[in-house]
Amino acid sequence: YSTIKKMSCIGKCLGIDGKKQNRSDDTVMNSLMKAIKDQLDVKYHAPLEKMEHNANATAQSRSVFFVGAGASVESGLPNFRQFSEHMLNQLISHNYDDGVHHDVHHDVPAKDISMFVSELRPEVLLQALHEVYGGRIFEFYDWFEGAEPSTNHFILARVLKEGGLVLTTNIDVLIEKAYQQLYGNIGDGDGDCDDGLDSIDVNMLVTKEDFEQFSIEKMLENKDNSRGTLMKFHGTVDTTKTGLDKYDTVRFLLDQVGKGIGTGMHEVLMEVCNNFDMVYLGYSGCDNFSVQPVLCHCQSKRTTLWMWYEWRERMELEDSSTEAYERDMNEVGTLVSEGKSFSEISRGMEILSTCEILAERENALRLRGKVSDIMNATAHPDHDVVIKGTGVDPIGPIPEWTKDISAIDRVRGAAKLYSRASCTDEAITFLEEANRLVSGEGKGGDDNNSTSFVKAQILKELGNEYEKASTSESYAKALSCYNAAFTLFESSSHSTKAIETRLDTVNVLRRTRRFDEAEDLLEALELIGTSNDHNGGDSDAAFQKTSIRRGLMKGLILGMGRRDTESRGKALPILQEAANNADEGGFVGLRAAILNASGLIKYQMAGNSIDLLQSGAKDLDAAFRLNIYIGDARSCFQQMRNVGLIHAKLSRLTDSPELLEQAITEFKRGEKFLFRLSKNRIMGELLEIRFRLGESLVAAGRFDEAEPILSKVREERVNQADWHNEARTLELLVKCAYGMKVSGNVSVELSKRANQIKLIYEDALTNKSKQERFVKVPITASNGRQILQTSSHLVKDVDLNLSMELQKISDSLFNNH
């Protein structure tokens, strides 16, 4: 935007005022309100007339528009789907006829490319590609060049000329182009002209410093200042520069927007919301890590008008009194919680994001219909509108460097996307292929990529996917990958990467309940990672992330691996500090993981504390919301399962059947999230959530529903030789048999299941392996005592001898525990 600023100064200094328009008496807001009222029944006019009055009431009044990508579609710019599909086709789709990549064994089908675009949020998809290809991916934004302003941009230029405010998340310069075509100058009002005059018509806020130096309050105090203001929250393409320098101010990656907007941007946005009525045009609200959260938390009393485009014969105007926003938000939330993906819910993410904003407003209007008709009616009659799409390449750019992408990078890029989309099986397949290529087993493993660092990266990522599979075999594979990757990172002096990989190892040890080993390794890492001594090209952000992960691992080990009150008491402040640091650093996924850990630990240590349980549920709900936006189905499953555990416990403490039914619903929804993770489904976690579902159904007295679920769980536990969890499941089946008193086979089944429990623990009297487990994992001993005593009590009326035998075994095994 520096060129635009210079041009405006030159024009003024040469005596060219650039004013080509004969302005009509109507302001943009007057014209817009008239166009809308012409389409609506008179009963809807009152709130619109109030907005019209507010925009013209005093000299300090302003028309204010918030603009998103939808406002630029008519200029021929691609929407995100078109842009992303084109980019992915160049980056991860293989061409077997080019004589280079013919040794790659796996291609990415078109349906999967479509799935990535539907399932992954823009910042998540771009982040995954950036991790493989770096900043070169921004060259695809050259597609935006050549576009010409549309009706919307000329209207927004008029708003600026009238002294209004235009806020946007767009990085294109179409509003600036429209302003130049109509009025000839735009800039930031810093008075750079040689004659010393402050000649700029428009304030431009792009950088962090721009926002920090700007004040709405000072603007309102200056009665003579009628200058408009253009605010670009995600940066702008600087057409005066070349190459990647054009995108210096652009903020689109998850690691960038995850930090939220800066303090200056936050304060300016809040001031605007609290001082002005605002019209939203073409904005989806889907920037859920930067602007949207600020809009959600601003409970402004000013009027909001949301222009919601949809095909309908008549315009419809909704307001806050209809509760339409809460209804729509709940409907989408229910579908997502039931396992529906956003690609299966029409405009689901957009509905959820926008209604979260509207629901917080006292005076929120949503205009539903053909918004383009309204904008055409609002346009000034003297303004010539450029034909849609003029100057934009309909195919899209193909950067030169994409022709030389190695097979390894293509396969690894595909694996990153499959991983982000929670397709664990496919991610493993592609990473195994990448590992084969980088090891030089195939012709695709060229010398430039067959380095120890690239191989270490692939092994680390492969270990992450094996870990997600959550089986004994996959955990062993993950540890093997991590050990090999650690050695390679260490040998190539990438100390931060080496620490990251060791933290991955700590997590596997923790998940397999090898807490002592995990704690020893974590303590060793703390000794070598207390200072910022990273090298080998590791970034400050990467080092900061490892420090936060250490806090997460330490909190999990203390809170989940240790049963004493003192350890758990230490865990929560450690996790709180880690969560704050993750929030500050913009590590959205890591913050969600920390909130999940905090919620689960609060559940574990709550006892009968209703307040602590409710606090845990609040943490889990916050984590769930973050993971919904990221698109992390696995983590959504974990939060749904954990909040179900809390609601099940709260139902017992508060004698609330409604909470128990809520827990049952949450377990069922969690299971559906799990089904999206892998074609083979993740058996360990699937069995756990089905166990919890069966447990809640038993507590609710729904024995007929619980019986088949628990019988299947028990069958799988037998196949896995998991005697402890088999016994836990048999205890619930004993309760089922006891509760189903209408059946003639109840006593037979009751005795049979109690006897199976007896055999499991009878073996423990002489089985040293089971006895050692009671000592190493104390919860197995406490569970065993409870299982034996519950079974002894319930079977007493039908088989007294068996009841006494169960009690005797309990006394023999656990009196000393």
Residue pairs with C-beta under 8 A, 6 or more apart in sequence:
1 173
1 176
1 187
1 188
1 204
1 206
1 236
1 238
1 240
2 238
2 240
3 239
3 240
4 173
4 176
4 180
4 186
4 187
5 186
5 187
5 188
5 192
5 200
5 204
6 192
7 180
7 185
8 184
8 185
8 186
8 187
8 199
8 200
8 201
9 187
9 192
9 193
9 194
9 199
9 200
11 17
11 18
11 184
11 185
12 185
12 193
12 197
12 199
13 193
13 194
13 195
13 199
16 184
17 184
18 183
18 184
18 185
19 183
19 184
20 182
20 183
20 184
21 182
21 183
21 380
21 382
21 383
22 382
23 380
24 380
24 381
26 34
27 55
27 56
27 63
27 162
28 63
28 155
28 158
28 159
28 162
28 164
28 378
29 51
29 52
29 55
29 56
29 63
29 279
30 52
30 55
30 56
31 377
31 378
31 379
31 380
32 279
32 374
32 378
33 48
33 49
33 51
33 52
34 377
35 374
35 375
35 377
35 378
36 48
36 315
36 317
36 367
36 374
37 44
37 45
37 48
38 377
39 314
39 315
39 369
39 373
39 374
40 48
40 315
40 317
44 317
47 303
47 317
47 319
47 363
47 365
48 305
48 317
48 365
50 303
51 277
51 303
51 305
54 61
54 276
54 277
54 302
54 303
55 61
55 62
55 63
55 277
59 223
60 220
60 223
62 163
62 164
62 165
62 276
63 159
63 162
63 164
63 165
63 279
64 164
64 165
64 166
64 167
64 272
64 276
64 277
64 278
64 279
65 156
65 159
65 164
65 165
65 166
65 167
65 278
65 279
65 280
65 281
66 167
66 168
66 278
66 279
66 280
66 281
66 283
67 152
67 156
67 166
67 167
67 168
67 169
67 170
67 175
67 281
67 282
67 283
68 168
68 169
68 170
68 280
68 281
68 282
68 283
68 284
68 285
69 77
69 79
69 80
69 169
69 170
69 282
69 283
69 284
70 281
70 282
70 283
70 284
70 309
71 150
71 152
71 153
71 156
71 168
71 170
71 281
71 282
72 147
72 150
72 152
72 153
72 170
72 172
72 174
72 282
73 79
73 282
74 150
74 151
74 152
74 372
74 388
75 147
75 148
75 149
75 150
75 153
75 174
75 386
75 388
75 389
75 392
76 147
76 148
76 388
76 389
76 390
76 391
76 392
76 394
77 143
77 144
77 147
77 172
77 392
78 86
78 143
78 396
80 117
80 122
81 117
81 118
82 396
83 140
83 143
83 396
84 116
84 117
84 122
84 125
85 113
85 114
85 117
86 140
86 143
86 395
86 396
87 129
87 137
87 140
87 396
88 108
88 113
88 116
88 117
88 417
89 113
90 140
90 398
90 399
90 402
91 129
91 133
91 137
91 402
91 405
91 410
91 413
92 108
92 113
92 410
92 413
92 414
92 417
93 107
93 108
93 113
93 410
94 101
94 104
94 107
94 108
94 407
94 410
95 101
96 102
96 104
96 107
100 407
100 444
101 407
101 410
101 444
102 443
103 407
103 437
103 442
103 443
103 444
104 407
104 410
104 411
104 433
104 437
104 442
104 444
105 433
106 411
106 414
106 429
106 430
106 433
108 414
112 418
112 426
115 343
115 421
116 125
116 417
116 420
116 421
117 125
118 341
118 342
118 343
119 341
119 342
119 343
119 421
119 631
120 128
120 417
120 420
120 421
120 631
121 254
121 286
121 288
121 349
121 629
121 630
121 631
122 252
122 286
123 252
123 253
123 254
123 256
123 257
123 258
123 287
123 289
124 254
124 420
124 630
124 631
125 417
125 420
126 137
126 252
126 253
126 254
127 253
127 254
127 255
128 413
128 416
128 417
128 419
128 420
129 137
129 413
129 416
129 417
130 137
130 253
131 416
132 409
132 412
132 413
132 416
133 405
133 409
133 413
135 244
135 247
136 244
136 399
136 401
138 244
138 246
138 247
138 250
139 244
139 397
139 399
139 401
140 396
140 397
140 399
141 171
141 237
141 246
141 247
141 250
142 397
142 399
143 392
143 393
143 396
143 397
144 171
144 172
144 237
145 237
145 239
146 391
146 392
146 393
147 172
147 174
147 390
147 391
147 392
148 174
148 177
148 386
148 390
148 391
149 157
149 174
149 175
149 177
149 178
149 181
149 386
150 174
150 385
150 386
150 388
151 372
151 375
151 376
151 379
151 385
152 281
152 282
152 375
153 174
153 175
153 177
153 178
154 178
154 181
154 182
154 379
154 380
154 383
154 385
155 375
155 378
155 379
155 380
156 166
156 175
156 178
157 175
157 178
157 179
157 181
157 182
157 183
158 182
158 380
159 165
159 166
159 228
160 166
160 175
160 179
160 186
160 201
160 202
160 228
160 229
160 230
161 179
161 182
161 183
161 201
161 228
162 226
162 228
163 225
163 226
163 227
163 228
164 228
164 229
165 228
165 229
165 231
165 272
165 276
166 175
166 228
166 229
166 230
166 231
167 231
167 233
167 269
167 272
168 175
168 230
168 231
168 232
168 233
169 232
169 233
169 234
169 283
169 287
169 290
169 291
170 232
170 234
171 232
171 234
171 235
171 236
171 237
171 250
171 252
172 236
172 237
173 236
173 237
173 239
175 230
176 186
176 230
179 185
179 186
179 201
179 202
180 186
182 383
183 201
185 199
185 200
185 201
186 200
186 201
186 202
186 204
186 230
187 200
187 201
187 202
187 204
188 200
188 202
188 203
188 204
188 205
188 210
189 198
189 200
189 202
189 203
189 227
190 198
190 200
191 197
191 198
191 199
191 200
193 199
200 227
201 227
201 228
202 227
202 228
202 229
202 230
203 214
203 227
203 228
203 229
203 230
204 210
204 229
204 230
204 232
205 211
205 214
205 229
205 230
205 231
205 232
205 268
206 232
206 235
206 236
206 249
207 249
208 262
208 264
208 265
209 264
210 264
211 231
211 262
211 264
211 265
211 267
211 268
212 262
212 263
212 264
213 264
214 229
214 264
214 268
215 268
215 271
216 268
216 271
216 272
216 275
217 271
219 225
219 229
220 275
231 268
232 249
233 251
233 261
233 265
233 269
233 290
233 291
234 250
234 251
234 252
234 257
234 287
234 290
235 247
235 248
235 249
235 250
235 251
236 249
236 250
237 246
237 247
237 250
238 245
238 246
238 247
238 248
238 249
239 246
241 248
251 257
251 290
254 289
254 588
254 630
255 541
255 586
255 587
256 586
257 287
257 289
257 290
257 586
258 289
258 586
258 587
258 588
259 289
259 584
259 585
259 586
260 266
260 289
260 290
260 293
260 294
260 583
260 586
261 269
261 290
261 291
261 294
266 294
269 291
269 294
269 295
269 298
270 294
270 298
272 278
273 295
273 298
273 300
273 302
274 298
274 300
274 301
274 302
275 302
276 302
277 302
277 303
277 304
277 305
278 302
278 303
278 304
278 305
279 305
279 307
280 304
280 305
280 306
280 307
280 354
281 307
281 371
281 375
282 307
282 309
283 354
284 349
284 350
284 353
284 354
285 292
285 295
285 350
285 353
285 354
285 356
285 357
286 292
286 349
286 350
286 353
288 353
288 629
289 586
289 588
289 629
292 353
292 356
292 357
295 357
296 356
296 357
296 360
297 360
298 360
299 360
299 361
299 362
300 361
300 362
301 362
301 363
302 363
303 363
303 364
303 365
304 357
304 358
304 361
304 363
304 364
304 365
305 365
305 366
305 367
306 354
306 358
306 364
306 365
306 366
306 367
307 367
307 371
307 374
308 354
308 366
308 367
308 368
308 369
308 371
309 369
309 370
309 371
309 372
310 368
310 369
310 370
311 370
312 368
312 369
312 370
314 369
315 367
315 368
315 369
315 370
315 374
316 367
316 368
316 369
317 365
317 366
317 367
317 368
318 324
318 325
318 365
318 366
318 368
319 363
319 364
319 365
319 366
320 358
320 361
320 362
320 363
320 364
324 366
325 355
325 358
325 359
325 364
325 366
326 355
326 359
328 351
328 355
329 351
329 352
329 355
329 356
329 359
332 345
332 348
332 351
332 352
332 355
333 352
335 344
335 345
335 348
336 342
336 345
336 348
336 352
336 628
337 640
337 666
337 669
338 669
338 672
339 669
339 671
339 672
339 673
339 675
339 676
340 348
341 676
342 348
342 349
342 631
345 351
358 364
358 366
367 374
379 385
406 444
406 446
406 448
406 449
407 437
407 442
407 444
407 445
407 446
408 434
408 437
408 438
408 444
408 445
408 446
408 449
408 454
408 458
409 449
411 430
411 431
411 433
411 434
411 437
412 430
412 431
412 434
412 457
412 458
412 461
414 430
415 426
415 427
415 430
415 431
415 434
415 461
415 465
416 461
418 424
418 426
418 427
418 430
419 427
419 461
419 464
419 465
420 631
421 631
422 631
422 632
422 633
422 634
422 676
422 677
423 677
423 678
424 465
424 468
424 469
424 677
424 678
424 682
425 678
425 679
425 680
427 465
428 462
428 465
428 466
428 469
431 458
431 461
431 462
431 465
432 462
434 458
434 462
435 455
435 458
435 459
435 462
436 442
436 445
437 444
437 445
437 449
438 445
438 449
438 450
438 454
438 455
438 458
439 445
439 450
439 455
440 450
451 492
452 488
452 491
452 492
453 488
453 489
453 492
453 494
455 488
456 484
456 485
456 486
456 488
456 489
456 492
456 494
456 497
456 501
457 485
457 497
459 481
459 482
459 484
459 485
459 488
460 481
460 482
460 485
460 489
460 497
460 500
460 501
460 504
462 481
463 477
463 478
463 479
463 480
463 481
463 482
463 485
463 501
463 504
464 478
464 504
466 474
466 475
466 477
466 478
466 481
467 474
467 475
467 478
467 504
467 507
467 508
467 511
468 474
468 634
468 677
468 682
469 678
469 682
470 511
470 682
470 683
470 684
470 685
471 682
471 683
471 684
472 512
475 508
475 511
475 512
478 504
478 508
479 505
479 508
482 501
482 502
482 504
482 505
482 508
483 505
485 501
486 498
486 501
486 502
486 505
489 495
489 497
489 498
489 501
490 498
492 536
493 535
493 536
494 535
494 536
494 537
494 538
495 528
495 533
495 534
495 535
495 536
495 538
496 534
496 536
496 538
496 539
496 542
496 543
496 546
497 536
497 538
497 542
499 525
499 528
499 529
499 546
500 542
500 545
500 546
500 549
502 521
502 525
503 522
503 525
503 546
503 549
503 550
503 553
505 521
506 518
506 521
506 522
506 525
506 553
507 518
507 553
509 515
509 517
509 518
509 521
510 518
510 553
510 556
510 557
510 560
510 561
513 561
513 777
515 557
515 561
515 562
518 553
518 557
518 561
519 557
519 561
522 550
522 553
522 554
522 557
525 550
526 550
529 546
529 547
529 550
532 540
532 543
534 542
534 543
541 585
544 581
544 585
545 585
545 587
545 590
547 581
548 578
548 581
548 582
548 585
548 587
548 590
548 594
549 590
551 574
551 575
551 577
551 578
551 581
551 594
552 575
552 578
552 590
552 593
552 594
552 597
554 571
554 574
555 571
555 572
555 574
555 575
555 578
555 594
555 597
555 598
555 601
556 571
556 597
556 601
558 567
558 568
558 570
558 571
558 574
559 567
559 568
559 571
559 572
559 575
559 597
559 600
559 601
559 604
559 605
560 597
560 600
560 601
560 604
562 568
563 778
563 779
565 605
568 601
568 604
568 605
569 605
571 601
572 598
572 601
572 602
575 594
575 597
575 598
575 601
576 598
578 594
579 591
579 594
579 595
579 598
582 588
582 590
582 591
582 594
583 591
588 626
588 629
588 630
589 626
589 627
589 630
589 632
589 635
591 626
592 622
592 623
592 626
592 627
592 630
592 632
592 635
593 623
593 635
595 619
595 620
595 622
595 623
595 626
596 619
596 620
596 623
596 635
596 638
596 639
596 642
598 616
598 619
599 616
599 617
599 618
599 619
599 620
599 623
599 639
599 642
599 643
599 646
600 616
600 620
600 642
601 616
602 612
602 613
602 615
602 616
602 619
603 613
603 616
603 642
603 645
603 646
603 649
605 612
606 612
606 613
606 616
606 649
608 653
610 650
610 653
610 654
613 646
613 649
613 650
613 653
614 650
616 646
617 643
617 646
617 647
617 650
620 639
620 642
620 643
620 646
621 639
621 643
623 635
623 639
624 636
624 639
624 640
624 643
627 635
627 636
627 639
628 636
633 673
633 674
633 676
633 677
634 673
634 674
634 677
636 670
636 673
637 670
637 671
637 673
637 674
637 677
637 685
637 689
638 670
640 666
640 667
640 669
640 670
640 673
641 666
641 667
641 670
641 685
641 688
641 689
641 692
643 666
644 662
644 663
644 664
644 666
644 667
644 670
644 692
644 696
645 663
645 692
647 659
647 660
647 662
647 663
647 666
648 659
648 660
648 663
648 692
648 695
648 696
648 699
650 656
650 659
651 657
651 658
651 659
651 660
651 662
651 663
651 699
652 660
652 699
657 700
660 696
660 699
660 700
661 700
663 696
664 693
664 696
664 697
664 700
667 689
667 690
667 692
667 693
667 696
668 693
670 689
671 686
671 689
671 690
671 693
674 681
674 682
674 685
674 686
674 689
675 681
683 716
687 713
687 716
687 717
687 725
690 709
690 710
690 712
690 713
691 710
691 713
691 725
691 728
691 729
691 732
693 709
694 706
694 709
694 710
694 713
694 729
694 732
695 732
697 703
697 705
697 706
697 709
698 706
698 710
698 732
698 735
698 736
698 739
701 739
703 736
703 739
703 740
704 740
706 732
706 736
707 733
707 736
707 740
710 729
710 732
710 733
710 736
711 733
713 729
714 726
714 729
714 730
714 733
717 723
717 725
717 726
717 729
718 726
723 760
723 763
723 770
724 773
724 780
724 783
724 784
726 760
727 757
727 760
727 761
727 783
727 784
727 787
728 783
728 787
730 753
730 756
730 757
730 760
730 787
730 791
731 757
731 786
731 787
731 790
731 791
733 749
733 753
734 750
734 753
734 754
734 757
734 790
734 791
734 794
734 795
735 790
735 794
737 746
737 749
737 750
737 753
738 746
738 750
738 794
740 746
743 749
747 798
747 799
750 794
750 795
750 798
750 799
751 795
751 798
751 799
751 802
753 791
754 791
754 792
754 794
754 795
754 799
754 802
754 803
754 806
755 802
757 787
757 788
757 791
757 806
758 791
758 802
758 805
758 806
758 809
761 784
761 787
761 788
761 806
761 809
761 810
761 813
762 809
763 770
764 770
764 771
764 774
764 784
764 813
765 809
765 812
765 813
773 780
774 780
774 781
774 784
774 813
774 814
774 817
775 781
778 817
781 813
781 814
781 817
782 817
784 810
784 813
784 814
785 810
785 813
785 814
785 817
788 806
788 807
788 809
788 810
788 813
788 814
789 806
789 807
789 810
791 806
792 803
792 804
792 806
792 807
792 810
793 803
795 802
795 803
795 806
796 803
